[in-house]
Amino acid sequence: MSTVVSGPGLVRLSCKDNICSKDTPRMPAAEVDSMVKSLELWQLSDDRQRIVRTFTGKNFKAAMDFLNNAAAIAEEEGHHPDMHLTNYR
């Protein structure tokens, strides 16, 4: 049985601590549902494989600044999420 770490506890975890890798077993569905409920503004994707959130930038530069800052943090953490810039025109 695994332990669900959610909300503030989730923030303290790091991929550098080897808690997430290609070899990490998937969480049972009930644990996924519980975790996602505790993550304000995040949702489970339609295929239930990832958590997703939409951010809206003031303009193209603000959106790119946000993505670049998020990328720098992700690199430090050893976590490389899919990030997409859409509808910027």
N, C-alpha and C positions, 0 to 999 in steps of 0.2 A: 504494500500500500504506500502511495506517495503522499506527500503533504502539499496542500495548496497554499502557496504564498501569494497574498493578494494585497491590494491597496498599498499602504505605506511600506509594508514588508517587501513588496516586489521591487520598489525603487532601490533598496539596499543591495540587490543581487547584481551580479556582473557576469557577463559571458566569459570574462577572463578567469573566473573561478570554476570554469568547466561545468557550469550547470546547463549549458545548451551546446550541443554539437550534433553532428549527423547521427551519432550513436545514442543520443538521448531518447529514451522510450517516450512514446506519445502518452499524454495524460488521458485518463478515462473521461468519457463524455460528461459525466456528472461533475467532475472536478473542473473541466473546462468551463462549463456553464456557470459554476460558482465563482470562478476566477473572473470571468468576463463581467459578471454582475457587479463586481467590486471595482472595476476600472471605469471610472467616470469618463464619459465621452468616447469610449472605445466600443467597437462592436465586433462580433464574430463574423468572419466572411461567410458568404453563401455556402462554400464548400467545407466550412468548419475547420479549415487548416491554418488560419492565421487571424490575428486581431487587426482591425483596420480603424483608421480615424481620418477624417477630412479636416484639413486646415485651409483657411482662406486668407490669402495675402492681400494687402492694400493695393499692390501693383506688382508688376513683373519683378522688379529689383527686390522688393521686400520678400517675395516668395523665394527667389533664388538665394537671398541672404539666409532665410530660414533653412532651406535645404542644405546649404553649405555648412551652416552651424550644426545641424543635425548629423550631417555626414562626418564632421570632425569628432563629435561625441561618439558616434557609432564606431568609428575607427579606433578610438581610444579603448572602447569597451570590447573590441573584437567581435562586434555584432554588425552584420551588414544587411539591413532591411531593404526591401523593395520600396523605393520612393518614386513617385510619379508627379510630374508637373503637367496639369491639364487645364484646358479652358482659360488660358492666359491672354487671349486676344480680346 
